[in-house]
Amino acid sequence: MPTVSMTVNGKQVSADVAPNTLLVTFIRENLRLTGTHVGCDTSQCGACVVHVDGNSAKSCTMLAVQAEGAEITTIEGLASGGELHPMQKSFQENHGLQCGFCTTGMIMTAVDMVNKQDDMDDASIRKGLEGNICRCTGYQNIVKSVKAAAKEMEG
């Protein structure tokens, strides 16, 4: 079995894994970070999104060995010093969630999107979140949450 080493939420981790171990499985089962969800297992829903070297990635279609040496951030790593990240806070304040299953993936995708885009109008937010599926909210409060957080993250 190969050994995989990476930094997850600022902490160096290493473990022996089967070559076919998905990154999402490594995160959830080996590291016990269960905020990253497994939804569809086919890269369709986005519940498994994490940041890999600063870019959002669907961890259900990436092998753990592909993340060798990478810097991984999960939803648990967004908060800092006991304070929620502005995107987490905005989803909470603007009720950008209902059941919460898709929320972690939405937040991780939205943070990456806001960090890379200047234009955060409704259409660009909806387009940026196309790879994430929510079956509960109708997206209106998700878009509202991303817009509010984008303003805070800019300022």
C-alpha positions in Angstrom: 0.0 0.0 0.0 1.3 3.4 -0.9 1.8 6.1 1.8 0.2 9.4 1.1 1.2 12.7 2.7 -0.5 16.0 2.5 -1.4 19.1 4.5 -5.0 19.2 5.6 -6.4 22.3 7.2 -2.8 23.4 8.1 -1.8 20.0 9.6 0.6 17.6 8.0 -1.0 14.1 7.7 0.3 10.8 6.4 -1.3 7.4 6.0 -1.0 4.1 4.1 -3.9 3.9 1.7 -5.1 1.5 -1.0 -4.2 2.9 -4.4 -7.9 3.3 -5.3 -8.8 5.2 -2.1 -10.8 8.4 -3.0 -9.7 11.7 -1.5 -13.2 12.0 0.1 -12.9 8.6 1.7 -9.4 9.5 3.0 -10.7 12.8 4.5 -13.8 11.2 6.1 -12.5 7.8 7.2 -8.8 8.3 7.8 -8.9 11.9 9.1 -12.5 11.7 10.6 -13.3 15.1 9.0 -17.0 14.4 8.2 -18.0 17.9 7.0 -17.1 16.8 3.4 -20.0 14.8 2.2 -20.4 11.9 -0.3 -23.5 12.6 -2.3 -23.6 11.1 -5.7 -20.2 9.5 -6.0 -20.1 10.6 -9.7 -19.0 14.2 -9.6 -22.5 15.5 -10.2 -23.7 17.0 -6.9 -20.7 18.9 -5.5 -21.3 17.9 -1.9 -17.7 16.7 -1.7 -16.0 19.9 -2.8 -12.7 20.7 -1.0 -9.9 23.1 -1.9 -6.8 21.4 -3.3 -3.9 23.9 -3.5 -6.3 26.7 -3.4 -8.7 25.4 -6.1 -12.1 23.8 -5.6 -12.1 20.1 -6.5 -14.7 17.3 -6.2 -13.0 14.9 -3.9 -15.2 12.0 -4.9 -13.5 11.7 -8.2 -9.9 12.3 -7.1 -7.7 9.7 -5.6 -5.9 10.3 -2.3 -2.6 9.5 -4.0 -3.3 12.3 -6.5 -3.2 14.7 -3.6 0.3 13.7 -2.5 2.1 16.8 -1.2 -1.0 19.0 -1.7 -2.5 21.6 0.6 -6.1 20.5 1.2 -8.7 22.7 2.9 -12.0 21.2 4.0 -15.0 23.0 5.5 -13.5 22.4 8.9 -10.5 24.4 7.9 -12.3 27.6 6.8 -13.0 28.9 10.2 -10.1 30.8 11.9 -9.5 31.3 15.6 -13.0 30.2 16.5 -14.6 32.6 14.0 -16.6 31.4 11.1 -15.4 32.3 7.6 -17.5 35.1 6.1 -19.1 32.6 3.7 -20.0 30.3 6.5 -21.4 33.2 8.5 -23.4 34.5 5.5 -25.0 31.1 4.8 -26.1 31.0 8.4 -27.3 34.6 8.5 -29.1 34.5 5.1 -30.5 31.0 5.6 -28.6 29.6 2.6 -29.4 26.1 3.7 -32.2 23.8 4.6 -31.2 20.2 5.2 -27.5 21.2 5.1 -26.3 18.2 3.1 -25.1 20.3 0.1 -24.0 23.3 2.2 -20.4 22.4 2.7 -19.8 21.8 -1.0 -21.7 25.0 -1.8 -19.6 27.0 0.6 -16.3 25.6 -0.6 -17.2 26.3 -4.2 -18.5 29.8 -3.4 -15.3 30.7 -1.5 -13.1 29.6 -4.5 -15.5 31.5 -6.9 -15.4 34.7 -4.9 -11.6 34.5 -4.6 -11.3 34.3 -8.4 -14.1 36.4 -9.8 -14.8 40.1 -9.6 -18.4 40.1 -10.8 -20.7 38.6 -8.3 -24.1 39.3 -9.8 -26.9 36.7 -9.6 -26.2 35.2 -13.0 -22.4 34.7 -12.4 -23.1 33.2 -9.0 -25.6 30.8 -10.4 -23.2 29.9 -13.2 -20.4 29.4 -10.8 -22.5 27.0 -8.7 -23.7 24.9 -11.6 -21.6 21.9 -10.4 -23.4 21.9 -7.0 -26.9 20.6 -6.6 -29.3 21.6 -3.8 -32.6 19.6 -3.6 -34.1 21.8 -0.9 -33.6 25.5 -1.2 -34.5 26.7 -4.7 -31.1 28.5 -4.6 -32.4 32.0 -3.9 -31.0 32.2 -0.4 -27.8 30.5 -1.5 -27.2 33.3 -4.1 -28.1 35.9 -1.5 -25.6 34.3 0.9 -22.8 34.3 -1.7 -23.5 37.9 -2.6 -23.4 39.1 1.0 -20.2 37.1 1.7 -18.5 38.4 -1.4 -19.1 42.0 -0.2 -17.6 41.2 3.2 -14.6 39.3 1.7 -13.8 42.3 -0.6 -13.9 44.7 2.2 
